[in-house]
Amino acid sequence: MNRWEIAKELNILSLPVIVFHYQNPVEESLHIIKANLQRRHLNEGQRAMLLLEMDSFQQELEQQQQEAQERLRLSKGQGIKVVPQGTTLKGENGKAVDKVAKAKGVSPRTMYRAKAVKKANPQKARAVKQNKVSLTKAYQQVKAEEKAEEVRELQEAERLLTDLEIMDKLGIKVQPYDLWQFSECDDRFGHDYPGRIPGQLVAHCLYYWTEQGDTVLDPMAGSGTTIDVCELFNRRVLAYDAHPCREDITQHDMAVQGWPEQTAEAKLIFWDPPYFKKVDDGYGDKSISRLSRSAYLAFFEHMATTIPDAFHGSLAFLMSPYRDIENPLDSIWVHDYVNLFLSHGWHIQDLLNVPLTSQRVSPQQIKRFRDSKLLAWLMRDLVVMERPKS
């Protein structure tokens, strides 16, 4: 029950209203922010961002007042009083807001992080204020991007870093196992997109099956995760997609046009196709994930047989099985894909388990799976294959 419904039950049908009229839009903005700061459900990060916004408007208002005072002096022939840049009428910039923050229960650490986020990425600061992302998460993203920028600057200065040094600077821990687990996608690689994968996964593929300077081909590039990883790891990348969402992805429909002409140039093909009957709404009506089981597997068999003979690298193929409880024969498992390639001369170099993050499963879904004695489908496999060299 909301407040209005409660008021009606109490027969409160009219309330006194105080209307504020401001000639100055800055004063109006300050009033709105101060009112928002009184809201009880705000988290500490939101309060910090509102305080920084209030401080900015307060400085603007003080500057206006100062300019008005100087104009008054000029009109009286008293000359101009010079105020050092970086100060306000209330003293050194930034000190006042920290005092207010303390009074509002916002810690110095939170204010430090809020200032860092607002300075580095105003868009993320707005997201924190709107409670679309936590301040902690936004701060981590900002610091991570700073590390990525450091790598770019070193590369531009022609200081060659090893893959391990790049991994270390980016905060990616190398997982020397046949089980790779990544808790979430890294915002430095790609963007929100149906079926998006962690860039850390691609980084591991580059580390294990390519060298710096090699060419990597992604035939279904999605949001460009592979492109962004290759940029930081000093790999050349060829990226294609039927519906490119970035200028650095070439329009190319594998289902219609087959393998691109440049495939033979690649040392590694990283292929993460749409999974059978998964995320169909995000991929669109013409996605191969909407095909029948036989047509879907026929597509991969055709692709397996038509990779150019001149390609002598590795194929890293990422897939997630589909389990049809009502019609088990319509399920697709990892061996269904692998057997297609093996039957056409490919052999397995490595087989890894790269499960989907459990964060994709909501608490409500977990309860439903548990109560129904069902298993959540988090399995995902990475099969790395090659053809025998003739």
Secondary structure, 3 states (H helix, E strand, C coil): CCHHHHHHHCCCCCCCCCCCCCCCHHHHHHHHHHHHCCCCCCCHHHHHHHHHHHHHHHHHHHHHHHHHHHHHHHHCCCCCCCCCCCEECCEECCHHHHHHHHHCCCCHHHHHHHHHHHHHCHHHHHHHHCCCCCHHHHHHHHHHHHHHHHHHHHHHCCCCCCHHHHHHHHCCCCCCCCECCCCCCCCCCCCCCCCCCCHHHHHHHHHHHCCCCCEEEECCCCCCHHHHHHHHCCCEEEEEECCCCCCCCEECCHHHHCCCHHHHHCCEEEECCCCCCCCHHHHCCCCHHHCCHHHHHHHHHHHHHHCCCCCCCEEEEEECCECCCCCHHHCECHHHHHHHHHCCCCEEEEEEECCCCHHHCCHHHHHHHHHHCCCCCCCCEEEEEECCCC
